[in-house]
Amino acid sequence: MKPYPVLVEWCDACSIGDGWLDPDDFGDDDVAPCGVVTVGWCLSKSKSAVLLALSIAENGLARETFIVPRSGIKSLTRLKP
């Protein structure tokens, strides 16, 4: 598959606070994933995940690659280079 540019809106895990926290300080409204928007290159897709890269060099090597589970993707829009 030839890489192509995409805009992806997805949910990610996130940490809350620094150090030790009292679990009683959190209510149900505090338990939510972090919304993320990524513009990058789609390198590969499967039924369960999408492989993205933030940069592709002239020689074709990819940098800052990561996998986003399809279950966390809200939208994926193909962009024109």
MODELLER restraints for C-alpha pairs under 7 A, 6 or more apart:
rsr = mdl.restraints
at = mdl.atoms
rsr.add(forms.Gaussian(group=physical.xy_distance, feature=features.Distance(at['CA:1:A'], at['CA:44:A']), mean=6.70, stdev=0.5))
rsr.add(forms.Gaussian(group=physical.xy_distance, feature=features.Distance(at['CA:3:A'], at['CA:41:A']), mean=5.93, stdev=0.5))
rsr.add(forms.Gaussian(group=physical.xy_distance, feature=features.Distance(at['CA:3:A'], at['CA:42:A']), mean=5.37, stdev=0.5))
rsr.add(forms.Gaussian(group=physical.xy_distance, feature=features.Distance(at['CA:3:A'], at['CA:43:A']), mean=4.77, stdev=0.5))
rsr.add(forms.Gaussian(group=physical.xy_distance, feature=features.Distance(at['CA:4:A'], at['CA:41:A']), mean=5.32, stdev=0.5))
rsr.add(forms.Gaussian(group=physical.xy_distance, feature=features.Distance(at['CA:4:A'], at['CA:42:A']), mean=5.45, stdev=0.5))
rsr.add(forms.Gaussian(group=physical.xy_distance, feature=features.Distance(at['CA:5:A'], at['CA:40:A']), mean=5.59, stdev=0.5))
rsr.add(forms.Gaussian(group=physical.xy_distance, feature=features.Distance(at['CA:5:A'], at['CA:41:A']), mean=4.40, stdev=0.5))
rsr.add(forms.Gaussian(group=physical.xy_distance, feature=features.Distance(at['CA:5:A'], at['CA:42:A']), mean=6.14, stdev=0.5))
rsr.add(forms.Gaussian(group=physical.xy_distance, feature=features.Distance(at['CA:5:A'], at['CA:78:A']), mean=6.11, stdev=0.5))
rsr.add(forms.Gaussian(group=physical.xy_distance, feature=features.Distance(at['CA:5:A'], at['CA:79:A']), mean=5.24, stdev=0.5))
rsr.add(forms.Gaussian(group=physical.xy_distance, feature=features.Distance(at['CA:5:A'], at['CA:80:A']), mean=6.84, stdev=0.5))
rsr.add(forms.Gaussian(group=physical.xy_distance, feature=features.Distance(at['CA:5:A'], at['CA:81:A']), mean=6.47, stdev=0.5))
rsr.add(forms.Gaussian(group=physical.xy_distance, feature=features.Distance(at['CA:6:A'], at['CA:39:A']), mean=5.72, stdev=0.5))
rsr.add(forms.Gaussian(group=physical.xy_distance, feature=features.Distance(at['CA:6:A'], at['CA:40:A']), mean=5.60, stdev=0.5))
rsr.add(forms.Gaussian(group=physical.xy_distance, feature=features.Distance(at['CA:6:A'], at['CA:41:A']), mean=5.85, stdev=0.5))
rsr.add(forms.Gaussian(group=physical.xy_distance, feature=features.Distance(at['CA:6:A'], at['CA:42:A']), mean=6.34, stdev=0.5))
rsr.add(forms.Gaussian(group=physical.xy_distance, feature=features.Distance(at['CA:6:A'], at['CA:76:A']), mean=6.66, stdev=0.5))
rsr.add(forms.Gaussian(group=physical.xy_distance, feature=features.Distance(at['CA:6:A'], at['CA:77:A']), mean=5.45, stdev=0.5))
rsr.add(forms.Gaussian(group=physical.xy_distance, feature=features.Distance(at['CA:6:A'], at['CA:78:A']), mean=4.49, stdev=0.5))
rsr.add(forms.Gaussian(group=physical.xy_distance, feature=features.Distance(at['CA:6:A'], at['CA:79:A']), mean=5.13, stdev=0.5))
rsr.add(forms.Gaussian(group=physical.xy_distance, feature=features.Distance(at['CA:7:A'], at['CA:38:A']), mean=5.71, stdev=0.5))
rsr.add(forms.Gaussian(group=physical.xy_distance, feature=features.Distance(at['CA:7:A'], at['CA:39:A']), mean=4.50, stdev=0.5))
rsr.add(forms.Gaussian(group=physical.xy_distance, feature=features.Distance(at['CA:7:A'], at['CA:40:A']), mean=6.69, stdev=0.5))
rsr.add(forms.Gaussian(group=physical.xy_distance, feature=features.Distance(at['CA:7:A'], at['CA:76:A']), mean=5.82, stdev=0.5))
rsr.add(forms.Gaussian(group=physical.xy_distance, feature=features.Distance(at['CA:7:A'], at['CA:77:A']), mean=5.16, stdev=0.5))
rsr.add(forms.Gaussian(group=physical.xy_distance, feature=features.Distance(at['CA:7:A'], at['CA:78:A']), mean=6.57, stdev=0.5))
rsr.add(forms.Gaussian(group=physical.xy_distance, feature=features.Distance(at['CA:7:A'], at['CA:79:A']), mean=6.90, stdev=0.5))
rsr.add(forms.Gaussian(group=physical.xy_distance, feature=features.Distance(at['CA:8:A'], at['CA:37:A']), mean=5.70, stdev=0.5))
rsr.add(forms.Gaussian(group=physical.xy_distance, feature=features.Distance(at['CA:8:A'], at['CA:38:A']), mean=5.16, stdev=0.5))
rsr.add(forms.Gaussian(group=physical.xy_distance, feature=features.Distance(at['CA:8:A'], at['CA:39:A']), mean=6.40, stdev=0.5))
rsr.add(forms.Gaussian(group=physical.xy_distance, feature=features.Distance(at['CA:8:A'], at['CA:75:A']), mean=5.75, stdev=0.5))
rsr.add(forms.Gaussian(group=physical.xy_distance, feature=features.Distance(at['CA:8:A'], at['CA:76:A']), mean=4.50, stdev=0.5))
rsr.add(forms.Gaussian(group=physical.xy_distance, feature=features.Distance(at['CA:8:A'], at['CA:77:A']), mean=6.42, stdev=0.5))
rsr.add(forms.Gaussian(group=physical.xy_distance, feature=features.Distance(at['CA:9:A'], at['CA:36:A']), mean=5.81, stdev=0.5))
rsr.add(forms.Gaussian(group=physical.xy_distance, feature=features.Distance(at['CA:9:A'], at['CA:37:A']), mean=4.56, stdev=0.5))
rsr.add(forms.Gaussian(group=physical.xy_distance, feature=features.Distance(at['CA:9:A'], at['CA:38:A']), mean=6.52, stdev=0.5))
rsr.add(forms.Gaussian(group=physical.xy_distance, feature=features.Distance(at['CA:9:A'], at['CA:73:A']), mean=6.05, stdev=0.5))
rsr.add(forms.Gaussian(group=physical.xy_distance, feature=features.Distance(at['CA:9:A'], at['CA:74:A']), mean=5.37, stdev=0.5))
rsr.add(forms.Gaussian(group=physical.xy_distance, feature=features.Distance(at['CA:9:A'], at['CA:75:A']), mean=5.21, stdev=0.5))
rsr.add(forms.Gaussian(group=physical.xy_distance, feature=features.Distance(at['CA:9:A'], at['CA:76:A']), mean=6.53, stdev=0.5))
rsr.add(forms.Gaussian(group=physical.xy_distance, feature=features.Distance(at['CA:10:A'], at['CA:35:A']), mean=6.03, stdev=0.5))
rsr.add(forms.Gaussian(group=physical.xy_distance, feature=features.Distance(at['CA:10:A'], at['CA:36:A']), mean=5.30, stdev=0.5))
rsr.add(forms.Gaussian(group=physical.xy_distance, feature=features.Distance(at['CA:10:A'], at['CA:37:A']), mean=6.43, stdev=0.5))
rsr.add(forms.Gaussian(group=physical.xy_distance, feature=features.Distance(at['CA:10:A'], at['CA:72:A']), mean=5.32, stdev=0.5))
rsr.add(forms.Gaussian(group=physical.xy_distance, feature=features.Distance(at['CA:10:A'], at['CA:73:A']), mean=4.22, stdev=0.5))
rsr.add(forms.Gaussian(group=physical.xy_distance, feature=features.Distance(at['CA:10:A'], at['CA:74:A']), mean=5.20, stdev=0.5))
rsr.add(forms.Gaussian(group=physical.xy_distance, feature=features.Distance(at['CA:11:A'], at['CA:33:A']), mean=5.77, stdev=0.5))
rsr.add(forms.Gaussian(group=physical.xy_distance, feature=features.Distance(at['CA:11:A'], at['CA:34:A']), mean=5.54, stdev=0.5))
rsr.add(forms.Gaussian(group=physical.xy_distance, feature=features.Distance(at['CA:11:A'], at['CA:35:A']), mean=4.80, stdev=0.5))
rsr.add(forms.Gaussian(group=physical.xy_distance, feature=features.Distance(at['CA:11:A'], at['CA:36:A']), mean=5.89, stdev=0.5))
rsr.add(forms.Gaussian(group=physical.xy_distance, feature=features.Distance(at['CA:11:A'], at['CA:72:A']), mean=5.02, stdev=0.5))
rsr.add(forms.Gaussian(group=physical.xy_distance, feature=features.Distance(at['CA:11:A'], at['CA:73:A']), mean=6.50, stdev=0.5))
rsr.add(forms.Gaussian(group=physical.xy_distance, feature=features.Distance(at['CA:12:A'], at['CA:33:A']), mean=5.68, stdev=0.5))
rsr.add(forms.Gaussian(group=physical.xy_distance, feature=features.Distance(at['CA:12:A'], at['CA:34:A']), mean=5.19, stdev=0.5))
rsr.add(forms.Gaussian(group=physical.xy_distance, feature=features.Distance(at['CA:12:A'], at['CA:35:A']), mean=6.46, stdev=0.5))
rsr.add(forms.Gaussian(group=physical.xy_distance, feature=features.Distance(at['CA:12:A'], at['CA:36:A']), mean=6.78, stdev=0.5))
rsr.add(forms.Gaussian(group=physical.xy_distance, feature=features.Distance(at['CA:13:A'], at['CA:33:A']), mean=5.54, stdev=0.5))
rsr.add(forms.Gaussian(group=physical.xy_distance, feature=features.Distance(at['CA:13:A'], at['CA:34:A']), mean=6.15, stdev=0.5))
rsr.add(forms.Gaussian(group=physical.xy_distance, feature=features.Distance(at['CA:14:A'], at['CA:33:A']), mean=6.56, stdev=0.5))
rsr.add(forms.Gaussian(group=physical.xy_distance, feature=features.Distance(at['CA:14:A'], at['CA:34:A']), mean=5.95, stdev=0.5))
rsr.add(forms.Gaussian(group=physical.xy_distance, feature=features.Distance(at['CA:40:A'], at['CA:52:A']), mean=6.40, stdev=0.5))
rsr.add(forms.Gaussian(group=physical.xy_distance, feature=features.Distance(at['CA:40:A'], at['CA:53:A']), mean=5.69, stdev=0.5))
rsr.add(forms.Gaussian(group=physical.xy_distance, feature=features.Distance(at['CA:40:A'], at['CA:54:A']), mean=4.59, stdev=0.5))
rsr.add(forms.Gaussian(group=physical.xy_distance, feature=features.Distance(at['CA:40:A'], at['CA:55:A']), mean=6.87, stdev=0.5))
rsr.add(forms.Gaussian(group=physical.xy_distance, feature=features.Distance(at['CA:41:A'], at['CA:52:A']), mean=5.44, stdev=0.5))
rsr.add(forms.Gaussian(group=physical.xy_distance, feature=features.Distance(at['CA:41:A'], at['CA:53:A']), mean=5.08, stdev=0.5))
rsr.add(forms.Gaussian(group=physical.xy_distance, feature=features.Distance(at['CA:41:A'], at['CA:54:A']), mean=6.15, stdev=0.5))
rsr.add(forms.Gaussian(group=physical.xy_distance, feature=features.Distance(at['CA:42:A'], at['CA:51:A']), mean=6.06, stdev=0.5))
rsr.add(forms.Gaussian(group=physical.xy_distance, feature=features.Distance(at['CA:42:A'], at['CA:52:A']), mean=4.71, stdev=0.5))
rsr.add(forms.Gaussian(group=physical.xy_distance, feature=features.Distance(at['CA:42:A'], at['CA:53:A']), mean=6.64, stdev=0.5))
rsr.add(forms.Gaussian(group=physical.xy_distance, feature=features.Distance(at['CA:43:A'], at['CA:51:A']), mean=5.50, stdev=0.5))
rsr.add(forms.Gaussian(group=physical.xy_distance, feature=features.Distance(at['CA:43:A'], at['CA:52:A']), mean=5.62, stdev=0.5))
rsr.add(forms.Gaussian(group=physical.xy_distance, feature=features.Distance(at['CA:43:A'], at['CA:53:A']), mean=6.90, stdev=0.5))
rsr.add(forms.Gaussian(group=physical.xy_distance, feature=features.Distance(at['CA:44:A'], at['CA:50:A']), mean=5.98, stdev=0.5))
rsr.add(forms.Gaussian(group=physical.xy_distance, feature=features.Distance(at['CA:44:A'], at['CA:51:A']), mean=5.12, stdev=0.5))
rsr.add(forms.Gaussian(group=physical.xy_distance, feature=features.Distance(at['CA:45:A'], at['CA:51:A']), mean=6.20, stdev=0.5))
rsr.add(forms.Gaussian(group=physical.xy_distance, feature=features.Distance(at['CA:48:A'], at['CA:69:A']), mean=5.92, stdev=0.5))
rsr.add(forms.Gaussian(group=physical.xy_distance, feature=features.Distance(at['CA:48:A'], at['CA:70:A']), mean=5.30, stdev=0.5))
rsr.add(forms.Gaussian(group=physical.xy_distance, feature=features.Distance(at['CA:49:A'], at['CA:67:A']), mean=6.43, stdev=0.5))
rsr.add(forms.Gaussian(group=physical.xy_distance, feature=features.Distance(at['CA:49:A'], at['CA:68:A']), mean=5.56, stdev=0.5))
rsr.add(forms.Gaussian(group=physical.xy_distance, feature=features.Distance(at['CA:49:A'], at['CA:69:A']), mean=4.23, stdev=0.5))
rsr.add(forms.Gaussian(group=physical.xy_distance, feature=features.Distance(at['CA:49:A'], at['CA:70:A']), mean=4.76, stdev=0.5))
rsr.add(forms.Gaussian(group=physical.xy_distance, feature=features.Distance(at['CA:50:A'], at['CA:67:A']), mean=5.61, stdev=0.5))
rsr.add(forms.Gaussian(group=physical.xy_distance, feature=features.Distance(at['CA:50:A'], at['CA:68:A']), mean=5.36, stdev=0.5))
rsr.add(forms.Gaussian(group=physical.xy_distance, feature=features.Distance(at['CA:50:A'], at['CA:69:A']), mean=6.47, stdev=0.5))
rsr.add(forms.Gaussian(group=physical.xy_distance, feature=features.Distance(at['CA:50:A'], at['CA:70:A']), mean=6.70, stdev=0.5))
rsr.add(forms.Gaussian(group=physical.xy_distance, feature=features.Distance(at['CA:51:A'], at['CA:65:A']), mean=6.99, stdev=0.5))
rsr.add(forms.Gaussian(group=physical.xy_distance, feature=features.Distance(at['CA:51:A'], at['CA:66:A']), mean=5.83, stdev=0.5))
rsr.add(forms.Gaussian(group=physical.xy_distance, feature=features.Distance(at['CA:51:A'], at['CA:67:A']), mean=4.54, stdev=0.5))
rsr.add(forms.Gaussian(group=physical.xy_distance, feature=features.Distance(at['CA:51:A'], at['CA:68:A']), mean=6.58, stdev=0.5))
rsr.add(forms.Gaussian(group=physical.xy_distance, feature=features.Distance(at['CA:52:A'], at['CA:65:A']), mean=5.47, stdev=0.5))
rsr.add(forms.Gaussian(group=physical.xy_distance, feature=features.Distance(at['CA:52:A'], at['CA:66:A']), mean=5.49, stdev=0.5))
rsr.add(forms.Gaussian(group=physical.xy_distance, feature=features.Distance(at['CA:52:A'], at['CA:67:A']), mean=6.22, stdev=0.5))
rsr.add(forms.Gaussian(group=physical.xy_distance, feature=features.Distance(at['CA:53:A'], at['CA:62:A']), mean=6.07, stdev=0.5))
rsr.add(forms.Gaussian(group=physical.xy_distance, feature=features.Distance(at['CA:53:A'], at['CA:63:A']), mean=5.94, stdev=0.5))
rsr.add(forms.Gaussian(group=physical.xy_distance, feature=features.Distance(at['CA:53:A'], at['CA:64:A']), mean=5.47, stdev=0.5))
rsr.add(forms.Gaussian(group=physical.xy_distance, feature=features.Distance(at['CA:53:A'], at['CA:65:A']), mean=4.18, stdev=0.5))
rsr.add(forms.Gaussian(group=physical.xy_distance, feature=features.Distance(at['CA:53:A'], at['CA:66:A']), mean=6.52, stdev=0.5))
rsr.add(forms.Gaussian(group=physical.xy_distance, feature=features.Distance(at['CA:54:A'], at['CA:63:A']), mean=6.32, stdev=0.5))
rsr.add(forms.Gaussian(group=physical.xy_distance, feature=features.Distance(at['CA:54:A'], at['CA:64:A']), mean=5.52, stdev=0.5))
rsr.add(forms.Gaussian(group=physical.xy_distance, feature=features.Distance(at['CA:54:A'], at['CA:65:A']), mean=6.60, stdev=0.5))
rsr.add(forms.Gaussian(group=physical.xy_distance, feature=features.Distance(at['CA:55:A'], at['CA:62:A']), mean=5.81, stdev=0.5))
rsr.add(forms.Gaussian(group=physical.xy_distance, feature=features.Distance(at['CA:55:A'], at['CA:63:A']), mean=5.34, stdev=0.5))
rsr.add(forms.Gaussian(group=physical.xy_distance, feature=features.Distance(at['CA:55:A'], at['CA:64:A']), mean=6.87, stdev=0.5))
rsr.add(forms.Gaussian(group=physical.xy_distance, feature=features.Distance(at['CA:56:A'], at['CA:62:A']), mean=4.47, stdev=0.5))
rsr.add(forms.Gaussian(group=physical.xy_distance, feature=features.Distance(at['CA:56:A'], at['CA:63:A']), mean=6.35, stdev=0.5))
